[in-house]
């Protein structure tokens, strides 16, 4: 992978991280991705626990005609 970063940031990075830069960048990216994933999990938990969202889901569910649903093969397959 190749990344382009501003000159000033590159100079500071080289000055502050004299060796092991690949490891440093990999760890920084991993930490940032983990942080992003945690924010997504929190957002999903907030949405899933919202009474407003639950009310909207129930309203949408009431609009579905159960006769229009397509049976999934794994739900209708006979047991062995």
N, C-alpha and C positions, 0 to 999 in steps of 0.2 A: 504494500500500500504506500501511496505517496500522499503527503499532506502539505499544503502550503499554509504557512502561518506568517503573520506580520514580522518584519525584520527585527523590530525592537523586542518582541516576545521571543523570537529565536535567539537573539543575543543574550537575553536574560536567562533563558533556559540553558544555553551552553555554559554560561558563567556559573549558574547555581547547581547544575547537574553535570559534573565533569565526566562521569562514566556511568554506565548502566542506564543509559537514556531509554533504550528500548523497553527495559523492564519497568522503568518509571512511567513511561507513556502507557504501557499495557495495564499497569496497576491503576493509573488515573482513569483510563477508559472503563475498566471493570468497575471501579468505585462509582463512576458517574452513571453507568448503566444500571447498577444495583439501586442507586438513589432514584433513578427514573422509574424503575420497576416498583419500588416501594411506594412512590407517589401514585402510580396507577392502581396498585392494590388498595391504597387508602381511598382513592376516588371511587373505586368500585364498591368498597364497603359502605361508603357514605350513600351512594346511589341505591344499593341493595337494602339499606336500612331506612330509606326515605319513605314516609307514609304517602307523600305526593306521588312518587314513582310507582309505588304499589297500587295506588288508586288508578293511575293511568294504565298500568299493566292489566288490571282487572277489567277496566273499561274496554281495552283492545280485545281481551280474551272473550268478552261477551259478544263481540261483533263477529267472531269466527263461527261459521256454520260447520258444525261437527261432521256433517255429511260430505263436506268438501275436502276433508283431510285425507291425505294419502297414507295408507298403512305402510309402515316401514317393514321390510322383510324380516328383520331380526325380532320384531314384535309379534309377528303372526306365524313364524315358523313353528312347526310342531316340535314338541320336546321328544327327545330320544330316550 
